[in-house]
Amino acid sequence: MQDHERDNFEAKLTAYSLGELDEAERTAVERHLAQSESGRAFIADVRATAATLADALRAERALVLMDPQRAAIDAAIEDKRPRQPSTSRRYNPFVPISIGLAAGLAIVALLYVVFVRQDTYHVTAARSDGSFRNIGQASVTSSTGNTSRPPPPNLTPEYAEAARERVRREYAAGLAQQRNAAVYADAPSAAPAALPAVSRPELSELRRDGFGLQANVGLSIESQRVGHNTESYDRITDNPFLRSTDNPLSTFSIDVDTASYSNLRRFLTQGRLPPKDAVRIEELVNYFPYTYAPPTNGDPFAVHVEIAQCPWNLSHRLARVGLKGREIPEDQRPPTNLVFLIDVSGSMQPANKLPLLKQAMNLLVEKLTENDHVAIVVYAGNSGVRLPSTPCSEKVSILHTIDSLRAGGSTNGGEGIQLAYSVATENFIKNGVNRVILATDGDFNVGVTNQGDLVRLIEDKAKSGVFLSVLGFGYGNLKDSTMEKLADKGNGNYAYIDNLAEARKVLVDQMGGTLFTIAKDVKIQVEFNPARAAAYRLIGYENRLLAKEDFNDDKKDAGEIGAGHTVTALYEIVPAATADAKRPAVDPLKYQPSTRPATSDSPELLTLKLRYKAPDGDISKLLTFPVTDPDRRFDKATDDFRFAAAVASFGMLLRDSPHKGNANYDAVLEFAQGALGDDPQNYRHEFLDLVKKAKSLSGH
Amino acid sequence: MIDRSKPNRTNHDGHAPGHWLRDAVDRFERPLLLYACRLLRDTDAARDAVQETFLRLCRQDPANVEPRLAEWLFAVCRNLAIDLRRKESRMSAVDEILAETQPADSPQPLAEAEARDSSSLALHLLDRMPPNQQEVLRLKFQHGLSYKQISAVTGLSVTNVGFLIHTGLKTLRRQMTADATART
């Protein structure tokens, strides 16, 4: 057994001794113990040590609160309403942060300075001052995956093939293990449950299911939402209908992320409906490629607007805005400077995390050429450069490094990001693609890492031309909103990778779009003609809304579009002819001159405006398209239109949106079934399966 | 969809509202103070953090917090302590803490003398471990939290918590054995 394997195994035995294993693991350990005397002795030792320690700690004498403090708490219990501890004998140091933990986080500032010490092969990072270390995240002893190692002596092609093969096998073996664990979990337990050696205080009777303790991610701990585990999602409220007389302009930033779709696929595949806030409708719609024609006039993208009847409310209209990014042929790709920033903390061990990522990286490296450079930075208890920027002509040493990555240790994403950016900056390729690719299960130690500082760092670096992509892995601890935010600020994209096919889609098939930005800060502003549209609602994009003034403000950051990418946005529109203008109007203003639009006779339904910048530009360019409603029925719309509408209604059903109208799973299936088109990669067929799953899970 | 239909237990067993809160304060006052003292190394600051933790608890919906009360309290207390420590950057008042957290000094029967020795040795060795390892070991063996609960409190992964506890116990065991050998 190698050292790290022995460590892992002993850690499992320790967990067993303390009653921490689930039934399947316990059964497996007990099977081993039946054969192993040394194993049994090890367990007896652990229990004896644990008992000594527990006894010693129990004897520590605790303080109690001062009487006035206890009185303040009693008073709060009595009236059970929000109350400042003003009766306390002391000042209240918490007033500034009691508005919520989001603000509290801003106070827990991350104070670190990265010392970059570079000799021939490695760079290490350290905090400057231990005194501000969070007691829970100080240096960790058990990390195995973060020390630099010299490359192996004989880097032959045979070695590379062997490395590739090991990565493949490791992933396959991990998957098999997961399947077995599932089988054990279903089998009735033969052995009696092992008793923990340490008597637990009464706390142990508390339910121990997973749930979302928001404190750790710095999101609002006072949130009323109870998740399933420590995954966290920001709350999303569906965009409401707005009257076009009051709000003629709708402004938002494009979003090409698709993570929400693969995340919900993971939930449904596991037999659960996703939490409402994990469903971002625009990401579901944008998961699918659409057959919009690419630009022919030299613009970075083409714009296609289509309007037809809204399928979930037949008296409404549905407008689809579709963008298609210019495609870049493989041989005209600019050179790339990629820095993988990989989370090798202990939680990345399961087959669907690090082993899957390693497989995915192998696939990508195969595609890259001598013009491309790859570096690998890992982070766990501390961070290190595992592979300095290396041209892809040296595939063997890249593949070797990928093969040697191991999980173990705790996470501090903040330091790793610093280090990755410094590697990217040192190897910057002018006119090339410079990108940090962060791969994690989201276990950022935001306890010390201030999200605000991280975001600022990422924004700064994006301005200098180093963009960020985020790949999310695994489940149970996914900090979905954090990752989306980071990618967003880094002019990048966020994808959730739940299986090898998804890894291939993101890193290989869509490599162009995922890695090569062709326009940045792409904003859309739609002006509705109140004479034609009484009210409208943007479907999804809730966290991408911009103020109308932001549209012309080139300092305001917005979304990016990659080579060959399609971006789709949908509006539900209440025609002016329909009496049910959705939103109650405010009383007419008494002192304002009446502002009847001068062009109210115009047949146009809306005007679409877009602004974008070249990837290295600072000044935006404006495109304007007036659009008239051709009065088309839903069944006469294109396949792409009907499919996008089906996906949007699916999202509204999962979100239980107040605007879902007559949407139901059968209708979604029917619309999607009739709009499968060519579907070369089978994405749309897979969608049908997911809808059926959701339908049966929701009991419809 | 998430099941939000858990019964609101505020009034179960005929207790008046607020009863669960009083139970919680009684049960967790000392454990939280021990914990906060370790984080802050200042008894007054620790009392402030714990007071504020309970005041925040009073503002929570019991149905939300009760099933995960221990983790909630330790996590909130921890965050408050970290905020406070950052703000004040207090120098540690080690003497004060030592004075208030020493093992009970009641007369010991002879048979317990040996155990008492290994107790003080264990505490001494624990004090020499990295702070995060101490914290995890204390949450486990002083406060009885499970790996999962500790992970929820500290933000470390469950695997990581397991590793810290495993290596911590291993260190203790090795050094205590060495000490016993040295004495014979």
Interface residues (C-beta under 8 A of the other chain):
Chain A: D7 E10 A11 K12 T14 A15 L18 E20 D45 V46 T49 A50 T52 L53 A54 D55 A56 L57 R58 A59 E60 R61 A62 L63 V64 L65 M66 Q69 R70 A72 I73 D74 A76 I77 E78 K80 R81 P82 R83 P85 S88 R90 N92 P93 F94 I97 S98 L101 G104 I107 V108 A109 S131 F132 R133 N134 I135 G136 Q137 A138 S139 V140 T141 S142 V198 R200 P201 E202 L203 S204 L206 R207 R208 D209 G210 F211 L213 A215 N216 V217 I221 E222 Q224 R225 V226 G227 H228 T230 L273 P275 K276 S345 G346 S347 Q349 G408 G409 S410 T411 D443 N445 V446 G447 V448 N477 D656 S698
Chain B: M1 I2 R4 P17 G18 L21 R22 V25 R27 E29 R30 P31 L33 L34 C37 R38 L39 T43 D44 A46 R47 D48 V50 Q51 E52 F54 L55 R56 C58 R59 Q60 D61 N64 P67 R68 L69 A70 E71 W72 A75 V76 R78 N79 L80 I82 D83 L84 R86 K87 E88 S89 E100 T101 Q102 P103 A104 A115 S118 S119 S120 A122 L123 L126 P130 P131 N132 Q133 Q134 E135 V136 L137 R138 K140 F141 Q142 H143 G144 L145 S146 Y147 K148 Q149 S151 A152 V153 T154 G155 L156 S157 V158 T159 N160 G162 F163 L164 I165 H166 T167 L169 K170 L172 R173 M176
